[in-house]
Amino acid sequence: MNRDWNPSLYQSSHSFVWEYGRDLLGLLAPLAGERILDVGCGTGQLTAEIARAGAEVLGIDHSVSMITQARRNFPDQRFEVQDVCAMPFRTEFDAVFSNAALHWVERADDAAAAMARALKPGGRLVVEFGGRGNTRALLEALRLALKARHGAEPQRVNPWFFPSVGEYASLLERHGLEVTFATLFDRPTALEGGGEGLANWFAMFGASLTEELRQPEFVRLVEQAAAPSLLRDGVWWADYRRLRVAARKEG
Ligand SMILES: C[S@@+](CC[C@H](N)C(=O)[O-])C[C@H]1O[C@@H](n2cnc3c(N)ncnc32)[C@H](O)[C@@H]1O
């Protein structure tokens, strides 16, 4: 999905993305001297964390603004503007890592093929992103607000790729990746910004949902619909469900 990213808003109000991603580094277990590819690296915080283990890391992201910010944040790290689906790498990496990026990629099959190609035989893939049922209540609130405003069922509310364990494991297997670990788990996430948390979330991630989210009065409608399930003691919670997968390239 091609869209603009706002690195300043990402870093100031959405640090929970890479804070939670740190947990995934335990599964990656990077070793000194390994070559590791960080797919959809954003502003580079996890790329730098992997490098701290002594690995040689390359962060790629298709957003020029995110890569510009990543280079500013970590001038000693390597970052490149690349679309995961079109990566040119062949059997170069000991591990491919990705946090919170792959649900943005509509061409999931091409992404898996490119990540598999990039790995050395025996190399490992460690990824986490939105899984089946991710942000269900949040998207339902959006659906209700659109329906209330237009008096008709909206056509398509969810533009993301949120696969189940079975779907994603099968997809990886088709590309010669043997799945060694897979789990789908609820991870309710407190949004930063107090009463403005949900509005911030839509401003950061919702541009691809509907233009109407740019209108504050429409965001208020969504908030009304979402409040019973997602607002607790003045804090907005996103009903995240993550799919976490580890796999190994056969051969
Ligand atoms: C929510 S951010 C996560 C960034 C980082 N991994 C982290 O944990 O902070 C998602 C990133 O995926 C990137 N992305 C989305 N589609 C992509 C694609 N097709 N190829 C490469 N990067 C992509 C976006 O540009 C964005 O920087």
The ligand as an SDF file (V2000), in Angstrom:
LIG
                    3D

 27 29  0  0  0  0  0  0  0  0999 V2000
    4.3670    0.9330   11.5970 C   0  0  0  0  0  0  0  0  0  0  0  0
    5.8410    1.1680   10.7100 S   0  0  0  0  0  0  0  0  0  0  0  0
    6.9490    0.0390   11.5670 C   0  0  0  0  0  0  0  0  0  0  0  0
    8.3730    0.5050   11.4940 C   0  0  0  0  0  0  0  0  0  0  0  0
    9.3990   -0.3070   12.2860 C   0  0  0  0  0  0  0  0  0  0  0  0
    9.5120   -1.6670   11.8260 N   0  0  0  0  0  0  0  0  0  0  0  0
    9.1370   -0.2570   13.7770 C   0  0  0  0  0  0  0  0  0  0  0  0
    8.9590   -1.3200   14.4010 O   0  0  0  0  0  0  0  0  0  0  0  0
    9.1220    0.8530   14.3440 O   0  0  0  0  0  0  0  0  0  0  0  0
    5.5470    0.3050    9.1790 C   0  0  0  0  0  0  0  0  0  0  0  0
    6.6030    0.5790    8.1110 C   0  0  0  0  0  0  0  0  0  0  0  0
    6.4120   -0.3410    7.0200 O   0  0  0  0  0  0  0  0  0  0  0  0
    6.8160    0.3300    5.8410 C   0  0  0  0  0  0  0  0  0  0  0  0
    6.2880   -0.3610    4.6550 N   0  0  0  0  0  0  0  0  0  0  0  0
    5.0020   -0.5130    4.3070 C   0  0  0  0  0  0  0  0  0  0  0  0
    4.9110   -1.1500    3.1160 N   0  0  0  0  0  0  0  0  0  0  0  0
    6.1740   -1.4260    2.7150 C   0  0  0  0  0  0  0  0  0  0  0  0
    6.7410   -2.0470    1.5700 C   0  0  0  0  0  0  0  0  0  0  0  0
    5.9630   -2.5280    0.5830 N   0  0  0  0  0  0  0  0  0  0  0  0
    8.0870   -2.1730    1.4810 N   0  0  0  0  0  0  0  0  0  0  0  0
    8.8820   -1.6710    2.4760 C   0  0  0  0  0  0  0  0  0  0  0  0
    8.4010   -1.0440    3.5800 N   0  0  0  0  0  0  0  0  0  0  0  0
    7.0710   -0.9220    3.7020 C   0  0  0  0  0  0  0  0  0  0  0  0
    6.2480    1.7310    6.0330 C   0  0  0  0  0  0  0  0  0  0  0  0
    6.8410    2.6640    5.1500 O   0  0  0  0  0  0  0  0  0  0  0  0
    6.5360    1.9790    7.5080 C   0  0  0  0  0  0  0  0  0  0  0  0
    7.7610    2.6440    7.7040 O   0  0  0  0  0  0  0  0  0  0  0  0
  1  2  1  0
  2  3  1  0
  2 10  1  0
  3  4  1  0
  4  5  1  0
  5  6  1  0
  5  7  1  0
  7  8  2  0
  7  9  1  0
 10 11  1  0
 11 12  1  0
 11 26  1  0
 12 13  1  0
 13 14  1  0
 13 24  1  0
 14 15  1  0
 14 23  1  0
 15 16  2  0
 16 17  1  0
 17 18  1  0
 17 23  2  0
 18 19  1  0
 18 20  2  0
 20 21  1  0
 21 22  2  0
 22 23  1  0
 24 25  1  0
 24 26  1  0
 26 27  1  0
M  CHG  2   2   1   9  -1
M  END
$$$$
